[in-house]
C-alpha cells in the first residue's frame, strides 16, 4: 500500500511537468537540454541565495532573465524553456527526497498529496513569472503595459510573503492555505496571460 501511495504522489507531482513539456511544443524544438541548462541556472542562483542569505525572490527573476536572454527564438519558446527548467529543478531539489522518503512510509499522510499539488501550483507560478519577466525586460514595451507588468512583477516577488501573511493573520489550515495559494497563483497567471496575449497581438 505504501508503494502505491508513493507512486500516486510521485505521479501527481511529476507527470504534469512531463505533460506540459510534451504538449507545449518544446519537445518539437528539442529543448530538453535548454531546460536542463535552465535547471542548472536555478541551482546556481539558489546556491548564491544561500550564500547571501537572501529571502526575496529577486534572484529568481534575474536568473529567469539570464536564461531567457541566452535562448534564441520567439517569446513563447523562451518563456516555456525557462519556466520548465526552473520549475523542474525546483521540484527535484525541494520535493524529490521528501516524497521519496515520506510517501513510502508506513502511514498514509495527506501532506505528501498537498506537496504534490503544491508542485503543480509552482509550475503555473514559474510560467507566469517567466512571462512577466520577459514582458518587463522588453525594450519596446508600450507605456500602457508598464504599470500592470510592474505590479505583476511585484506580486511575483512578494507572493511568498503575502502567503505567509494570509496564513498567520487568518490562521489558515494547510488545505485552505493551498487553496489560497492556488487562487493567488491563478490570478497572477491569468493577468500575465492577458497582458502577454495583448502585447503579442499589439505588435
N, C-alpha and C positions, 0 to 999 in steps of 0.2 A: 504494500500500500504506500510506503514512503517513497519508493522509486516512482510510482505513478504520480504522487504529489509533486516530486521534484520535476518529472517530465512535464507536468501541467504548468508549473511555474516557469520553467525554462522556455517552453513553447510560447507562453503568454508574453514573456519578456523579449525574446529574441526573434520570433517569426515576423512581427510587424516591421522590423528593420529589413529583413530579407525581402518581404513583400514590397516594401517601399522602394528598395533598390531595384528590384525586378520591374515593377510597374511604372516607375518614374522615367524609365528610358535610359537610366545610367548604364545599365548593362549593355545597351547597344553602342555606347560610346567607349566601351572598355575602360570604364572609370574606376575599376576596382583599386588599382594602385594609387590613383589620386585620392580615393577615400582613405586608403592606408596612410598616405602622406598627411592628410588632414588629421587623422588619429594620432600620428606621431607628433604633429604640432600641438595637439591637445595635451599630450603627455608632457612636452617641453614647457608649455605655458603653466600647467599645473605644478610642475617642479619649481618654476620661477615664483609662482604664487606662494608656495610653501616656504621658499627661502625668504621672500619679502613679507610673509605673514599677511598678505592682502586678502581681505574677505569680500571685496567688491568685485563684481563680475566684469570690470573694465578690461582686465587682461584677456578675458574670453572674447570680448569684442575686437580687441586688437589682433588676437590670434585668428579669429574668423576672417578679419580683413586681410591678414597676411596670406592665408590660404587662398582666398578668392582672388587676390591680386596676382598670385603665382600661376593661376589657371587661365588658359585662354578659352574663349568661347562665349556663348550667349549668357545672359544674366541668369536664366533658369538653371543652366548647367552648373555655373559657378556656385550658386546657392545650394543646389542639391548635393554637389560633391562635398562642399564644406560642411554642410549640416549633417549629412550621413556619416562622414568620417568622424566628426566631432562627437556626435551623439553615440555612435557605436563605441568609440574609445571610452567615453564616459560610462557607458553601460558596462563594458568589460571591467574597467578599473574600479567602479564603485558597487556593482551588484553581482558580479560573477561569483566571487568567493562566498558572500553571504547566502546566495541561492544554493550554491554547491554544498556548503556545509549545513545550512539551516533547513532547507527544504527536504533534505534527505534524512532529517532527524526522525526520532521515534514518534513524536507527537505532531499532529496537524496544527499549523498556526496560520492565521489569516494574514499576518504581517508579510509573508512571502508573496501572497497574491497581491497585496497592496503594493509591495515593491515592484512587482511585475507591471501593474497598472501605472505606477509612477514612472517607470522607464518609457512607457508609451507616451505619457504626457511630456516627458523630456524630449522625445523625438520631435513632437509637434513644436515644442518651445524652441528648439535649436533651428528648425526650418524657418520659423517666423523670425527668430533673431538674426539669422544669416540674411534673410530678405531685407530686414530693416537696416542692417549694416551695409548691404550692397546699395540700397537706396540712399543712405546717408552719405556715403563716400563718393557718390557720383558728382562730377564737376558740373554737369548740366542739369542738376535738379532744379525744377521750376520753383519760384518763390512760394507759390501756393502750397507746395508739398513740404517745405522746410519745417514749419511748426508741427504738423502732425507726425512727421517722421522723427523729429527730435523728441516729442512726447513719447512715442512708442519706444524709442531707444532708451529713454529714462525708465520706462516701465520694465523693459528687458533687464536693465542693470539692477534695478531695485526690487525685482519680483520676489526674490528670496526674503528680503527684509519685510515687504508687505505681507507675505505669507506668515512669517513669524509673528508679526504684529496682530494679524487676524486670529491666529491660533491662541495667543496669550490673552488678548483682550476679550475675545468671545468664548474662551475655554472650549475650543472645538475638539471633538474626538478625532481619532485617526481617519475614519471613513469620511467624516464631514470635511476635515482638512483636505483630504484627497479630492473631494468633490469641488471645494472652493478653488484649489489649485488647478483643476481641470477647467473650471469655468473661467478663471483669470487667464489661463493659457489660451483657451479657445477665443476669448475676446481679443487678446493681443494678436492672435493668429488671423482672425477674420479681418481685423483692421489692417494688418500688414498685407494680407492678400488683396483687400480692396484697393489700398494705395499702390501696390505693385502692379495690379492689372490696369489701374487708371494711368500710372506712369508709363507703362509699356504701350498702351493704346494712344497716349497723347503724343508719342514720338513718331 
